[in-house]
Each structure stands twice: as structure tokens, then as C-alpha cells.
Amino acid sequence: MVSPEFDTEAEERAFWESHDSSDYVDWKQAASVSFPNLKPSTKTISLRLPEALLERIKIEANRRDMPYQSLIKAWLAEDVVRHYG
């Protein structure tokens, strides 16, 4: 099926609110894309850590020449991937 054309964004929005894109898109012809400069949104949290643990993390981060917050995020991300895929 041929994709419809619209005169305004509002007209397009109204159309897609009541239609399924799978009727208009051939997903077999879709190509993967990469957005290497797209930064994921972040949320600030407060995390209480024992002072001794935080000092050990800061020492390790300094050894790796990186901010300690970045090291904590990297370790958390690695652990999540390892345990949950």
C-alpha cells in the first residue's frame, strides 16, 4: 500500500492516531541505523555509600583516570548486562 501524503502535521497526526503503520511500511526493506552522537537521557539520583567504599571507588577511578561517577555507571551497566542481558 502506498503511504499517504499530508498537507499539515495535524492532518498526519490525526491519520496515524487511527491507522496502523504496518499497513503502509514494508519492514523487510528497513535498514538499521546508528546514532553515535545521541546521548541517552539521564536522571539524577542520590545514592548513599559507606565512606570507605566511596574512597576505594575514587582511588580506582583515579587509577583509571576517569571521574568516579563514570566508573560507578560503567560498573553498574556491566553488571546489568552480565546478569540480565
PDB file of N, CA, C and O in Angstrom, chain B, residues numbered from 101:
ATOM      1  N   MET B 101       0.842  -1.183   0.000  1.00  0.00           N
ATOM      2  CA  MET B 101       0.000   0.000   0.000  1.00  0.00           C
ATOM      3  C   MET B 101       0.886   1.245   0.000  1.00  0.00           C
ATOM      4  O   MET B 101       1.917   1.265   0.674  1.00  0.00           O
ATOM      5  N   VAL B 102       0.517   2.243  -0.716  1.00  0.00           N
ATOM      6  CA  VAL B 102       1.272   3.485  -0.825  1.00  0.00           C
ATOM      7  C   VAL B 102       1.018   4.349   0.412  1.00  0.00           C
ATOM      8  O   VAL B 102      -0.117   4.489   0.867  1.00  0.00           O
ATOM      9  N   SER B 103       2.107   4.930   0.950  1.00  0.00           N
ATOM     10  CA  SER B 103       1.957   5.802   2.111  1.00  0.00           C
ATOM     11  C   SER B 103       1.183   7.058   1.734  1.00  0.00           C
ATOM     12  O   SER B 103       1.407   7.623   0.663  1.00  0.00           O
ATOM     13  N   PRO B 104       0.288   7.495   2.586  1.00  0.00           N
ATOM     14  CA  PRO B 104      -0.497   8.695   2.287  1.00  0.00           C
ATOM     15  C   PRO B 104       0.355   9.959   2.389  1.00  0.00           C
ATOM     16  O   PRO B 104       1.397   9.964   3.045  1.00  0.00           O
ATOM     17  N   GLU B 105      -0.086  11.001   1.750  1.00  0.00           N
ATOM     18  CA  GLU B 105       0.581  12.299   1.833  1.00  0.00           C
ATOM     19  C   GLU B 105      -0.331  13.255   2.590  1.00  0.00           C
ATOM     20  O   GLU B 105      -1.555  13.144   2.518  1.00  0.00           O
ATOM     21  N   PHE B 106       0.270  14.193   3.313  1.00  0.00           N
ATOM     22  CA  PHE B 106      -0.484  15.095   4.160  1.00  0.00           C
ATOM     23  C   PHE B 106      -0.107  16.537   3.867  1.00  0.00           C
ATOM     24  O   PHE B 106       1.024  16.833   3.480  1.00  0.00           O
ATOM     25  N   ASP B 107      -1.070  17.428   4.056  1.00  0.00           N
ATOM     26  CA  ASP B 107      -0.822  18.856   3.854  1.00  0.00           C
ATOM     27  C   ASP B 107      -0.303  19.521   5.125  1.00  0.00           C
ATOM     28  O   ASP B 107       0.422  20.514   5.065  1.00  0.00           O
ATOM     29  N   THR B 108      -0.681  18.965   6.275  1.00  0.00           N
ATOM     30  CA  THR B 108      -0.258  19.568   7.544  1.00  0.00           C
ATOM     31  C   THR B 108       0.169  18.478   8.519  1.00  0.00           C
ATOM     32  O   THR B 108      -0.195  17.312   8.367  1.00  0.00           O
ATOM     33  N   GLU B 109       0.934  18.870   9.507  1.00  0.00           N
ATOM     34  CA  GLU B 109       1.342  17.940  10.556  1.00  0.00           C
ATOM     35  C   GLU B 109       0.127  17.465  11.345  1.00  0.00           C
ATOM     36  O   GLU B 109       0.068  16.300  11.740  1.00  0.00           O
ATOM     37  N   ALA B 110      -0.829  18.337  11.578  1.00  0.00           N
ATOM     38  CA  ALA B 110      -2.046  17.976  12.313  1.00  0.00           C
ATOM     39  C   ALA B 110      -2.826  16.904  11.565  1.00  0.00           C
ATOM     40  O   ALA B 110      -3.357  15.977  12.176  1.00  0.00           O
ATOM     41  N   GLU B 111      -2.895  17.030  10.245  1.00  0.00           N
ATOM     42  CA  GLU B 111      -3.596  16.037   9.421  1.00  0.00           C
ATOM     43  C   GLU B 111      -2.882  14.680   9.510  1.00  0.00           C
ATOM     44  O   GLU B 111      -3.525  13.636   9.620  1.00  0.00           O
ATOM     45  N   GLU B 112      -1.566  14.713   9.463  1.00  0.00           N
ATOM     46  CA  GLU B 112      -0.800  13.475   9.568  1.00  0.00           C
ATOM     47  C   GLU B 112      -0.983  12.834  10.943  1.00  0.00           C
ATOM     48  O   GLU B 112      -1.170  11.623  11.053  1.00  0.00           O
ATOM     49  N   ARG B 113      -0.927  13.661  11.991  1.00  0.00           N
ATOM     50  CA  ARG B 113      -1.101  13.158  13.353  1.00  0.00           C
ATOM     51  C   ARG B 113      -2.455  12.470  13.506  1.00  0.00           C
ATOM     52  O   ARG B 113      -2.544  11.381  14.073  1.00  0.00           O
ATOM     53  N   ALA B 114      -3.504  13.109  13.000  1.00  0.00           N
ATOM     54  CA  ALA B 114      -4.857  12.543  13.095  1.00  0.00           C
ATOM     55  C   ALA B 114      -4.932  11.211  12.357  1.00  0.00           C
ATOM     56  O   ALA B 114      -5.572  10.269  12.825  1.00  0.00           O
ATOM     57  N   PHE B 115      -4.281  11.141  11.212  1.00  0.00           N
ATOM     58  CA  PHE B 115      -4.308   9.898  10.429  1.00  0.00           C
ATOM     59  C   PHE B 115      -3.641   8.756  11.202  1.00  0.00           C
ATOM     60  O   PHE B 115      -4.217   7.676  11.332  1.00  0.00           O
ATOM     61  N   TRP B 116      -2.413   8.996  11.721  1.00  0.00           N
ATOM     62  CA  TRP B 116      -1.675   7.922  12.389  1.00  0.00           C
ATOM     63  C   TRP B 116      -2.282   7.541  13.733  1.00  0.00           C
ATOM     64  O   TRP B 116      -2.007   6.456  14.246  1.00  0.00           O
ATOM     65  N   GLU B 117      -3.094   8.407  14.306  1.00  0.00           N
ATOM     66  CA  GLU B 117      -3.785   8.043  15.545  1.00  0.00           C
ATOM     67  C   GLU B 117      -4.838   6.973  15.306  1.00  0.00           C
ATOM     68  O   GLU B 117      -5.247   6.282  16.239  1.00  0.00           O
ATOM     69  N   SER B 118      -5.277   6.833  14.065  1.00  0.00           N
ATOM     70  CA  SER B 118      -6.342   5.861  13.776  1.00  0.00           C
ATOM     71  C   SER B 118      -5.925   4.793  12.766  1.00  0.00           C
ATOM     72  O   SER B 118      -6.763   4.002  12.332  1.00  0.00           O
ATOM     73  N   HIS B 119      -4.641   4.754  12.380  1.00  0.00           N
ATOM     74  CA  HIS B 119      -4.170   3.767  11.417  1.00  0.00           C
ATOM     75  C   HIS B 119      -2.905   3.089  11.931  1.00  0.00           C
ATOM     76  O   HIS B 119      -2.146   3.668  12.709  1.00  0.00           O
ATOM     77  N   ASP B 120      -2.691   1.861  11.487  1.00  0.00           N
ATOM     78  CA  ASP B 120      -1.512   1.088  11.873  1.00  0.00           C
ATOM     79  C   ASP B 120      -0.441   1.245  10.798  1.00  0.00           C
ATOM     80  O   ASP B 120      -0.706   1.021   9.617  1.00  0.00           O
ATOM     81  N   SER B 121       0.756   1.626  11.201  1.00  0.00           N
ATOM     82  CA  SER B 121       1.835   1.842  10.227  1.00  0.00           C
ATOM     83  C   SER B 121       2.225   0.562   9.495  1.00  0.00           C
ATOM     84  O   SER B 121       2.768   0.625   8.392  1.00  0.00           O
ATOM     85  N   SER B 122       1.957  -0.595  10.091  1.00  0.00           N
ATOM     86  CA  SER B 122       2.337  -1.848   9.428  1.00  0.00           C
ATOM     87  C   SER B 122       1.580  -2.053   8.113  1.00  0.00           C
ATOM     88  O   SER B 122       1.999  -2.851   7.276  1.00  0.00           O
ATOM     89  N   ASP B 123       0.471  -1.337   7.931  1.00  0.00           N
ATOM     90  CA  ASP B 123      -0.250  -1.409   6.655  1.00  0.00           C
ATOM     91  C   ASP B 123       0.438  -0.582   5.573  1.00  0.00           C
ATOM     92  O   ASP B 123       0.095  -0.715   4.398  1.00  0.00           O
ATOM     93  N   TYR B 124       1.388   0.257   5.932  1.00  0.00           N
ATOM     94  CA  TYR B 124       1.995   1.195   4.988  1.00  0.00           C
ATOM     95  C   TYR B 124       3.516   1.059   4.874  1.00  0.00           C
ATOM     96  O   TYR B 124       4.115   1.649   3.975  1.00  0.00           O
ATOM     97  N   VAL B 125       4.141   0.303   5.757  1.00  0.00           N
ATOM     98  CA  VAL B 125       5.595   0.188   5.762  1.00  0.00           C
ATOM     99  C   VAL B 125       5.991  -1.256   5.502  1.00  0.00           C
ATOM    100  O   VAL B 125       5.454  -2.175   6.121  1.00  0.00           O
ATOM    101  N   ASP B 126       6.925  -1.455   4.593  1.00  0.00           N
ATOM    102  CA  ASP B 126       7.475  -2.780   4.340  1.00  0.00           C
ATOM    103  C   ASP B 126       8.726  -2.931   5.197  1.00  0.00           C
ATOM    104  O   ASP B 126       9.813  -2.512   4.797  1.00  0.00           O
ATOM    105  N   TRP B 127       8.571  -3.527   6.370  1.00  0.00           N
ATOM    106  CA  TRP B 127       9.668  -3.611   7.320  1.00  0.00           C
ATOM    107  C   TRP B 127      10.789  -4.508   6.825  1.00  0.00           C
ATOM    108  O   TRP B 127      11.896  -4.446   7.359  1.00  0.00           O
ATOM    109  N   LYS B 128      10.537  -5.343   5.814  1.00  0.00           N
ATOM    110  CA  LYS B 128      11.597  -6.182   5.246  1.00  0.00           C
ATOM    111  C   LYS B 128      12.624  -5.327   4.514  1.00  0.00           C
ATOM    112  O   LYS B 128      13.765  -5.754   4.339  1.00  0.00           O
ATOM    113  N   GLN B 129      12.243  -4.140   4.089  1.00  0.00           N
ATOM    114  CA  GLN B 129      13.164  -3.246   3.389  1.00  0.00           C
ATOM    115  C   GLN B 129      13.798  -2.223   4.337  1.00  0.00           C
ATOM    116  O   GLN B 129      14.584  -1.379   3.906  1.00  0.00           O
ATOM    117  N   ALA B 130      13.463  -2.298   5.600  1.00  0.00           N
ATOM    118  CA  ALA B 130      14.008  -1.353   6.576  1.00  0.00           C
ATOM    119  C   ALA B 130      15.498  -1.614   6.785  1.00  0.00           C
ATOM    120  O   ALA B 130      15.951  -2.757   6.708  1.00  0.00           O
ATOM    121  N   ALA B 131      16.240  -0.574   7.044  1.00  0.00           N
ATOM    122  CA  ALA B 131      17.676  -0.694   7.296  1.00  0.00           C
ATOM    123  C   ALA B 131      17.980  -0.212   8.706  1.00  0.00           C
ATOM    124  O   ALA B 131      17.362   0.731   9.202  1.00  0.00           O
ATOM    125  N   SER B 132      18.932  -0.867   9.340  1.00  0.00           N
ATOM    126  CA  SER B 132      19.371  -0.437  10.663  1.00  0.00           C
ATOM    127  C   SER B 132      20.126   0.874  10.532  1.00  0.00           C
ATOM    128  O   SER B 132      20.837   1.103   9.554  1.00  0.00           O
ATOM    129  N   VAL B 133      19.962   1.722  11.521  1.00  0.00           N
ATOM    130  CA  VAL B 133      20.694   2.982  11.550  1.00  0.00           C
ATOM    131  C   VAL B 133      21.379   3.115  12.904  1.00  0.00           C
ATOM    132  O   VAL B 133      21.001   2.468  13.881  1.00  0.00           O
ATOM    133  N   SER B 134      22.370   3.951  12.932  1.00  0.00           N
ATOM    134  CA  SER B 134      23.104   4.194  14.162  1.00  0.00           C
ATOM    135  C   SER B 134      23.135   5.695  14.421  1.00  0.00           C
ATOM    136  O   SER B 134      23.307   6.488  13.495  1.00  0.00           O
ATOM    137  N   PHE B 135      22.971   6.076  15.666  1.00  0.00           N
ATOM    138  CA  PHE B 135      23.042   7.469  16.072  1.00  0.00           C
ATOM    139  C   PHE B 135      24.165   7.591  17.098  1.00  0.00           C
ATOM    140  O   PHE B 135      23.896   7.674  18.296  1.00  0.00           O
ATOM    141  N   PRO B 136      25.427   7.602  16.643  1.00  0.00           N
ATOM    142  CA  PRO B 136      26.543   7.553  17.593  1.00  0.00           C
ATOM    143  C   PRO B 136      26.654   8.777  18.496  1.00  0.00           C
ATOM    144  O   PRO B 136      27.253   8.687  19.568  1.00  0.00           O
ATOM    145  N   ASN B 137      26.102   9.904  18.101  1.00  0.00           N
ATOM    146  CA  ASN B 137      26.224  11.103  18.924  1.00  0.00           C
ATOM    147  C   ASN B 137      24.997  11.359  19.790  1.00  0.00           C
ATOM    148  O   ASN B 137      24.924  12.376  20.479  1.00  0.00           O
ATOM    149  N   LEU B 138      24.031  10.439  19.757  1.00  0.00           N
ATOM    150  CA  LEU B 138      22.817  10.590  20.542  1.00  0.00           C
ATOM    151  C   LEU B 138      23.103  10.169  21.977  1.00  0.00           C
ATOM    152  O   LEU B 138      23.500   9.033  22.234  1.00  0.00           O
ATOM    153  N   LYS B 139      22.899  11.086  22.900  1.00  0.00           N
ATOM    154  CA  LYS B 139      23.131  10.778  24.303  1.00  0.00           C
ATOM    155  C   LYS B 139      21.824  10.326  24.944  1.00  0.00           C
ATOM    156  O   LYS B 139      20.795  10.982  24.787  1.00  0.00           O
ATOM    157  N   PRO B 140      21.862   9.202  25.668  1.00  0.00           N
ATOM    158  CA  PRO B 140      20.651   8.783  26.358  1.00  0.00           C
ATOM    159  C   PRO B 140      20.296   9.782  27.457  1.00  0.00           C
ATOM    160  O   PRO B 140      21.175  10.397  28.059  1.00  0.00           O
ATOM    161  N   SER B 141      19.020   9.931  27.705  1.00  0.00           N
ATOM    162  CA  SER B 141      18.622  10.841  28.777  1.00  0.00           C
ATOM    163  C   SER B 141      19.063  10.249  30.114  1.00  0.00           C
ATOM    164  O   SER B 141      19.129   9.031  30.281  1.00  0.00           O
ATOM    165  N   THR B 142      19.355  11.109  31.032  1.00  0.00           N
ATOM    166  CA  THR B 142      19.812  10.655  32.341  1.00  0.00           C
ATOM    167  C   THR B 142      18.930  11.252  33.431  1.00  0.00           C
ATOM    168  O   THR B 142      18.226  12.241  33.222  1.00  0.00           O
ATOM    169  N   LYS B 143      18.990  10.632  34.576  1.00  0.00           N
ATOM    170  CA  LYS B 143      18.229  11.110  35.726  1.00  0.00           C
ATOM    171  C   LYS B 143      19.179  11.154  36.909  1.00  0.00           C
ATOM    172  O   LYS B 143      19.930  10.209  37.147  1.00  0.00           O
ATOM    173  N   THR B 144      19.146  12.232  37.635  1.00  0.00           N
ATOM    174  CA  THR B 144      19.981  12.381  38.815  1.00  0.00           C
ATOM    175  C   THR B 144      19.350  11.629  39.971  1.00  0.00           C
ATOM    176  O   THR B 144      18.152  11.742  40.233  1.00  0.00           O
ATOM    177  N   ILE B 145      20.190  10.854  40.663  1.00  0.00           N
ATOM    178  CA  ILE B 145      19.723  10.134  41.848  1.00  0.00           C
ATOM    179  C   ILE B 145      20.649  10.448  43.011  1.00  0.00           C
ATOM    180  O   ILE B 145      21.753  10.963  42.831  1.00  0.00           O
ATOM    181  N   SER B 146      20.179  10.130  44.192  1.00  0.00           N
ATOM    182  CA  SER B 146      21.004  10.255  45.385  1.00  0.00           C
ATOM    183  C   SER B 146      21.294   8.838  45.866  1.00  0.00           C
ATOM    184  O   SER B 146      20.382   8.028  46.027  1.00  0.00           O
ATOM    185  N   LEU B 147      22.555   8.553  46.090  1.00  0.00           N
ATOM    186  CA  LEU B 147      22.957   7.211  46.494  1.00  0.00           C
ATOM    187  C   LEU B 147      23.865   7.320  47.708  1.00  0.00           C
ATOM    188  O   LEU B 147      24.911   7.967  47.653  1.00  0.00           O
ATOM    189  N   ARG B 148      23.469   6.698  48.786  1.00  0.00           N
ATOM    190  CA  ARG B 148      24.286   6.741  49.996  1.00  0.00           C
ATOM    191  C   ARG B 148      25.223   5.533  50.004  1.00  0.00           C
ATOM    192  O   ARG B 148      24.785   4.387  49.892  1.00  0.00           O
ATOM    193  N   LEU B 149      26.518   5.813  50.138  1.00  0.00           N
ATOM    194  CA  LEU B 149      27.533   4.767  50.179  1.00  0.00           C
ATOM    195  C   LEU B 149      28.373   4.933  51.435  1.00  0.00           C
ATOM    196  O   LEU B 149      28.590   6.052  51.900  1.00  0.00           O
ATOM    197  N   PRO B 150      28.841   3.833  51.978  1.00  0.00           N
ATOM    198  CA  PRO B 150      29.785   3.966  53.095  1.00  0.00           C
ATOM    199  C   PRO B 150      31.016   4.751  52.634  1.00  0.00           C
ATOM    200  O   PRO B 150      31.491   4.571  51.513  1.00  0.00           O
ATOM    201  N   GLU B 151      31.524   5.617  53.504  1.00  0.00           N
ATOM    202  CA  GLU B 151      32.654   6.464  53.124  1.00  0.00           C
ATOM    203  C   GLU B 151      33.846   5.649  52.657  1.00  0.00           C
ATOM    204  O   GLU B 151      34.517   6.030  51.698  1.00  0.00           O
ATOM    205  N   ALA B 152      34.118   4.537  53.316  1.00  0.00           N
ATOM    206  CA  ALA B 152      35.273   3.714  52.943  1.00  0.00           C
ATOM    207  C   ALA B 152      35.100   3.156  51.520  1.00  0.00           C
ATOM    208  O   ALA B 152      36.059   3.107  50.750  1.00  0.00           O
ATOM    209  N   LEU B 153      33.892   2.745  51.184  1.00  0.00           N
ATOM    210  CA  LEU B 153      33.638   2.230  49.836  1.00  0.00           C
ATOM    211  C   LEU B 153      33.820   3.336  48.802  1.00  0.00           C
ATOM    212  O   LEU B 153      34.448   3.122  47.765  1.00  0.00           O
ATOM    213  N   LEU B 154      33.278   4.509  49.080  1.00  0.00           N
ATOM    214  CA  LEU B 154      33.409   5.623  48.151  1.00  0.00           C
ATOM    215  C   LEU B 154      34.884   5.990  47.953  1.00  0.00           C
ATOM    216  O   LEU B 154      35.299   6.286  46.833  1.00  0.00           O
ATOM    217  N   GLU B 155      35.662   5.973  49.011  1.00  0.00           N
ATOM    218  CA  GLU B 155      37.095   6.278  48.882  1.00  0.00           C
ATOM    219  C   GLU B 155      37.797   5.247  48.013  1.00  0.00           C
ATOM    220  O   GLU B 155      38.650   5.605  47.201  1.00  0.00           O
ATOM    221  N   ARG B 156      37.452   3.976  48.169  1.00  0.00           N
ATOM    222  CA  ARG B 156      38.063   2.925  47.337  1.00  0.00           C
ATOM    223  C   ARG B 156      37.675   3.110  45.876  1.00  0.00           C
ATOM    224  O   ARG B 156      38.499   2.913  44.983  1.00  0.00           O
ATOM    225  N   ILE B 157      36.424   3.487  45.630  1.00  0.00           N
ATOM    226  CA  ILE B 157      35.968   3.740  44.257  1.00  0.00           C
ATOM    227  C   ILE B 157      36.723   4.925  43.662  1.00  0.00           C
ATOM    228  O   ILE B 157      37.151   4.877  42.509  1.00  0.00           O
ATOM    229  N   LYS B 158      36.885   5.983  44.444  1.00  0.00           N
ATOM    230  CA  LYS B 158      37.607   7.169  43.959  1.00  0.00           C
ATOM    231  C   LYS B 158      39.062   6.834  43.640  1.00  0.00           C
ATOM    232  O   LYS B 158      39.614   7.334  42.660  1.00  0.00           O
ATOM    233  N   ILE B 159      39.675   6.001  44.452  1.00  0.00           N
ATOM    234  CA  ILE B 159      41.064   5.589  44.200  1.00  0.00           C
ATOM    235  C   ILE B 159      41.149   4.818  42.886  1.00  0.00           C
ATOM    236  O   ILE B 159      42.041   5.060  42.073  1.00  0.00           O
ATOM    237  N   GLU B 160      40.220   3.890  42.686  1.00  0.00           N
ATOM    238  CA  GLU B 160      40.216   3.105  41.445  1.00  0.00           C
ATOM    239  C   GLU B 160      39.932   3.996  40.241  1.00  0.00           C
ATOM    240  O   GLU B 160      40.546   3.826  39.188  1.00  0.00           O
ATOM    241  N   ALA B 161      39.017   4.935  40.384  1.00  0.00           N
ATOM    242  CA  ALA B 161      38.706   5.854  39.288  1.00  0.00           C
ATOM    243  C   ALA B 161      39.928   6.707  38.956  1.00  0.00           C
ATOM    244  O   ALA B 161      40.229   6.935  37.784  1.00  0.00           O
ATOM    245  N   ASN B 162      40.619   7.170  39.967  1.00  0.00           N
ATOM    246  CA  ASN B 162      41.830   7.957  39.756  1.00  0.00           C
ATOM    247  C   ASN B 162      42.897   7.131  39.037  1.00  0.00           C
ATOM    248  O   ASN B 162      43.591   7.634  38.154  1.00  0.00           O
ATOM    249  N   ARG B 163      43.021   5.875  39.419  1.00  0.00           N
ATOM    250  CA  ARG B 163      43.977   4.977  38.772  1.00  0.00           C
ATOM    251  C   ARG B 163      43.652   4.820  37.284  1.00  0.00           C
ATOM    252  O   ARG B 163      44.552   4.699  36.452  1.00  0.00           O
ATOM    253  N   ARG B 164      42.349   4.824  36.959  1.00  0.00           N
ATOM    254  CA  ARG B 164      41.910   4.685  35.569  1.00  0.00           C
ATOM    255  C   ARG B 164      41.789   6.035  34.863  1.00  0.00           C
ATOM    256  O   ARG B 164      41.444   6.093  33.683  1.00  0.00           O
ATOM    257  N   ASP B 165      42.069   7.102  35.576  1.00  0.00           N
ATOM    258  CA  ASP B 165      41.986   8.463  35.045  1.00  0.00           C
ATOM    259  C   ASP B 165      40.594   8.783  34.504  1.00  0.00           C
ATOM    260  O   ASP B 165      40.427   9.226  33.368  1.00  0.00           O
ATOM    261  N   MET B 166      39.609   8.541  35.359  1.00  0.00           N
ATOM    262  CA  MET B 166      38.227   8.843  34.981  1.00  0.00           C
ATOM    263  C   MET B 166      37.461   9.319  36.205  1.00  0.00           C
ATOM    264  O   MET B 166      37.850   9.001  37.329  1.00  0.00           O
ATOM    265  N   PRO B 167      36.381  10.075  36.020  1.00  0.00           N
ATOM    266  CA  PRO B 167      35.576  10.508  37.166  1.00  0.00           C
ATOM    267  C   PRO B 167      34.956   9.301  37.887  1.00  0.00           C
ATOM    268  O   PRO B 167      34.559   8.323  37.254  1.00  0.00           O
ATOM    269  N   TYR B 168      34.882   9.390  39.194  1.00  0.00           N
ATOM    270  CA  TYR B 168      34.358   8.244  39.942  1.00  0.00           C
ATOM    271  C   TYR B 168      32.898   7.947  39.618  1.00  0.00           C
ATOM    272  O   TYR B 168      32.482   6.789  39.662  1.00  0.00           O
ATOM    273  N   GLN B 169      32.106   8.984  39.290  1.00  0.00           N
ATOM    274  CA  GLN B 169      30.706   8.741  38.919  1.00  0.00           C
ATOM    275  C   GLN B 169      30.634   7.924  37.626  1.00  0.00           C
ATOM    276  O   GLN B 169      29.778   7.050  37.488  1.00  0.00           O
ATOM    277  N   SER B 170      31.533   8.210  36.685  1.00  0.00           N
ATOM    278  CA  SER B 170      31.563   7.462  35.424  1.00  0.00           C
ATOM    279  C   SER B 170      31.942   6.011  35.671  1.00  0.00           C
ATOM    280  O   SER B 170      31.390   5.111  35.038  1.00  0.00           O
ATOM    281  N   LEU B 171      32.864   5.779  36.572  1.00  0.00           N
ATOM    282  CA  LEU B 171      33.270   4.416  36.904  1.00  0.00           C
ATOM    283  C   LEU B 171      32.105   3.653  37.528  1.00  0.00           C
ATOM    284  O   LEU B 171      31.866   2.496  37.182  1.00  0.00           O
ATOM    285  N   ILE B 172      31.387   4.287  38.435  1.00  0.00           N
ATOM    286  CA  ILE B 172      30.220   3.644  39.053  1.00  0.00           C
ATOM    287  C   ILE B 172      29.199   3.287  37.982  1.00  0.00           C
ATOM    288  O   ILE B 172      28.668   2.176  37.985  1.00  0.00           O
ATOM    289  N   LYS B 173      28.912   4.226  37.049  1.00  0.00           N
ATOM    290  CA  LYS B 173      27.945   3.950  35.974  1.00  0.00           C
ATOM    291  C   LYS B 173      28.417   2.799  35.097  1.00  0.00           C
ATOM    292  O   LYS B 173      27.618   1.948  34.705  1.00  0.00           O
ATOM    293  N   ALA B 174      29.707   2.768  34.787  1.00  0.00           N
ATOM    294  CA  ALA B 174      30.237   1.687  33.945  1.00  0.00           C
ATOM    295  C   ALA B 174      30.093   0.343  34.650  1.00  0.00           C
ATOM    296  O   ALA B 174      29.677  -0.639  34.034  1.00  0.00           O
ATOM    297  N   TRP B 175      30.429   0.292  35.923  1.00  0.00           N
ATOM    298  CA  TRP B 175      30.302  -0.958  36.666  1.00  0.00           C
ATOM    299  C   TRP B 175      28.847  -1.408  36.750  1.00  0.00           C
ATOM    300  O   TRP B 175      28.554  -2.593  36.592  1.00  0.00           O
ATOM    301  N   LEU B 176      27.943  -0.480  36.996  1.00  0.00           N
ATOM    302  CA  LEU B 176      26.527  -0.839  37.057  1.00  0.00           C
ATOM    303  C   LEU B 176      26.034  -1.366  35.712  1.00  0.00           C
ATOM    304  O   LEU B 176      25.327  -2.372  35.656  1.00  0.00           O
ATOM    305  N   ALA B 177      26.410  -0.686  34.632  1.00  0.00           N
ATOM    306  CA  ALA B 177      25.985  -1.114  33.297  1.00  0.00           C
ATOM    307  C   ALA B 177      26.520  -2.505  32.975  1.00  0.00           C
ATOM    308  O   ALA B 177      25.786  -3.346  32.456  1.00  0.00           O
ATOM    309  N   GLU B 178      27.791  -2.753  33.278  1.00  0.00           N
ATOM    310  CA  GLU B 178      28.390  -4.073  33.032  1.00  0.00           C
ATOM    311  C   GLU B 178      27.662  -5.159  33.811  1.00  0.00           C
ATOM    312  O   GLU B 178      27.400  -6.237  33.278  1.00  0.00           O
ATOM    313  N   ASP B 179      27.336  -4.882  35.058  1.00  0.00           N
ATOM    314  CA  ASP B 179      26.660  -5.866  35.894  1.00  0.00           C
ATOM    315  C   ASP B 179      25.248  -6.161  35.395  1.00  0.00           C
ATOM    316  O   ASP B 179      24.816  -7.313  35.393  1.00  0.00           O
ATOM    317  N   VAL B 180      24.540  -5.134  34.977  1.00  0.00           N
ATOM    318  CA  VAL B 180      23.195  -5.342  34.455  1.00  0.00           C
ATOM    319  C   VAL B 180      23.223  -6.187  33.189  1.00  0.00           C
ATOM    320  O   VAL B 180      22.413  -7.099  33.028  1.00  0.00           O
ATOM    321  N   VAL B 181      24.160  -5.884  32.290  1.00  0.00           N
ATOM    322  CA  VAL B 181      24.279  -6.669  31.054  1.00  0.00           C
ATOM    323  C   VAL B 181      24.633  -8.108  31.380  1.00  0.00           C
ATOM    324  O   VAL B 181      24.059  -9.038  30.813  1.00  0.00           O
ATOM    325  N   ARG B 182      25.574  -8.293  32.289  1.00  0.00           N
ATOM    326  CA  ARG B 182      26.017  -9.635  32.654  1.00  0.00           C
ATOM    327  C   ARG B 182      24.869 -10.474  33.242  1.00  0.00           C
ATOM    328  O   ARG B 182      24.744 -11.660  32.936  1.00  0.00           O
ATOM    329  N   HIS B 183      24.052  -9.865  34.069  1.00  0.00           N
ATOM    330  CA  HIS B 183      23.005 -10.617  34.758  1.00  0.00           C
ATOM    331  C   HIS B 183      21.658 -10.656  34.022  1.00  0.00           C
ATOM    332  O   HIS B 183      20.886 -11.601  34.184  1.00  0.00           O
ATOM    333  N   TYR B 184      21.388  -9.646  33.229  1.00  0.00           N
ATOM    334  CA  TYR B 184      20.059  -9.559  32.626  1.00  0.00           C
ATOM    335  C   TYR B 184      20.083  -9.479  31.117  1.00  0.00           C
ATOM    336  O   TYR B 184      19.031  -9.402  30.482  1.00  0.00           O
ATOM    337  N   GLY B 185      21.276  -9.498  30.534  1.00  0.00           N
ATOM    338  CA  GLY B 185      21.390  -9.491  29.075  1.00  0.00           C
ATOM    339  C   GLY B 185      21.189  -8.160  28.542  1.00  0.00           C
ATOM    340  O   GLY B 185      21.250  -7.965  27.328  1.00  0.00           O
TER     341      GLY B 185
END
